[in-house]
Every structure is written in C-alpha cells, then in structure tokens.
Amino acid sequence: MTLSGMLLLRPAWALSIGFQLSAAAPAGLILTAPRLEQAVQAWLPDRCQGLAAALSIPVAALLWTLPLQLLHFGSMPLYALLANLLVAPLLAPLTLLAMLSALLVLLGQMAVLPLLLWWPFHQLATW
C-alpha cells in the first residue's frame, strides 16, 4: 500500500532504478527470508543455527533484486553475498546512530551532530 501511495504521488518513480531496488529488496525480506531461514536451519548443525538468519537475509534481497540488476546493469557482482555477510555486524550500530541523528535533528540539536556522531559514523562507515 505504501508503494502504491508513493507512486500515486510521484508516478515517475516507477522508472527509477533506486525506487525499484528499494521496493524489491524489502519484498524479498518480507516474503522470502523467513522461509529461506527455516530451510537453511534444516541443513545447518545446531551450533550454527544463528548463521541461518545471516545467510537468508542477504540471499532473499539478492534473489529479489537480481532480475533488476540484470535488466539495468547486465551483470551481478559475485562478491555481493560475501560483502553483505561481512558488513552485517556494522549495520545495527550504523542504523542506531542514524536514528539518534534523526532524533537530535527533530529536537533542534543539529549543532551537536558533528561533535557527537562524526567519529563513530566515520569509523563504522570506513570499515
């Protein structure tokens, strides 16, 4: 419903590669990742069950965005899955810092942003 509403406001976004990828990836996460995680868990030993979620999330997003990548770019990077697995631990802190930034902006504390958040953002983004 959200995507439909967005396209009603801006129909040209339907032709935007960024919009298409931004719609396909969450669709893959919502519709495919849970079942994929269960399937991967069945194949993994008990001590590696946590790896199922780490694998199923990037694979689901990759599967749903692959047709768009091939359509628009004619190729897919072979390192995409490995890169997603390697950066996964950095995404939670980066997301939390972004949420803190948004809160500080809403509270009118924009002058504090560079002082408090530049160093952690820079370190995590560099990795």
RAQUIKA-V195108 format. One record per pair of residues at least 24 apart in sequence whose C-alpha atoms are under 10 Angstrom apart, sorted by the first residue. I is the first residue (numbers start at 1). GAP is how many residues later the second one is. D is the distance in Angstrom with one decimal. If there is no record, write none. Layout:
((I	GAP	D) (I	GAP	D))
This chain:
((17	51	8.0) (17	52	9.0) (17	55	7.7) (20	45	8.5) (20	48	7.6) (21	40	9.3) (21	41	10.0) (21	43	8.6) (21	44	6.0) (21	45	9.3) (21	46	9.9) (21	47	7.1) (21	48	8.4) (22	39	9.9) (22	43	8.9) (23	41	9.4) (23	42	9.0) (24	36	9.9) (24	37	7.4) (24	38	9.2) (24	39	9.2) (24	40	5.6) (24	41	5.7) (24	42	9.3) (24	43	9.7) (24	44	8.6) (25	32	9.6) (25	33	9.0) (25	34	10.0) (25	35	7.6) (25	36	4.5) (25	37	7.2) (25	38	8.5) (25	39	6.0) (25	40	6.0) (25	41	9.6) (26	31	9.8) (26	34	8.9) (26	35	6.9) (26	38	8.7) (26	39	9.6) (27	33	8.8) (27	34	7.8) (27	37	7.4) (27	38	9.5) (28	29	8.4) (28	30	9.2) (28	31	8.8) (28	32	5.1) (28	33	5.0) (28	34	8.0) (28	35	7.3) (28	36	5.3) (28	37	8.1) (29	27	8.6) (29	28	6.2) (29	29	8.3) (29	30	9.0) (29	31	5.8) (29	32	5.9) (29	33	9.5) (29	34	9.9) (29	35	8.7) (30	27	9.5) (30	30	8.8) (30	31	9.4) (31	29	8.5) (31	33	9.8) (32	24	8.4) (32	25	8.6) (32	27	9.2) (32	28	5.8) (32	29	8.5) (32	31	9.1) (32	32	8.8) (33	24	5.5) (33	25	8.5) (33	26	7.8) (33	27	5.3) (33	28	8.0) (34	26	9.1) (35	25	9.6) (36	24	7.4) (51	34	9.7) (54	30	8.9) (54	31	6.6) (54	32	9.8) (54	34	7.6) (54	35	9.7) (55	26	8.2) (55	27	9.4) (55	29	8.9) (55	30	7.2) (57	24	9.8) (57	27	9.1) (57	28	9.3) (57	31	9.9) (58	24	9.1) (58	25	9.5) (58	26	6.2) (58	27	7.5) (58	30	9.2) (59	25	9.1) (59	26	9.8) (86	41	9.8) (87	37	9.6) (87	38	9.8) (87	40	8.0) (89	35	9.9) (90	34	6.4) (90	35	8.2) (90	37	8.0) (91	33	8.7) (91	34	9.4) (93	27	9.0) (93	28	8.9) (93	31	8.0) (94	26	8.5) (94	27	6.8) (94	28	9.9) (94	29	10.0) (94	30	6.9) (94	31	7.8) (95	26	10.0) (97	24	7.3))
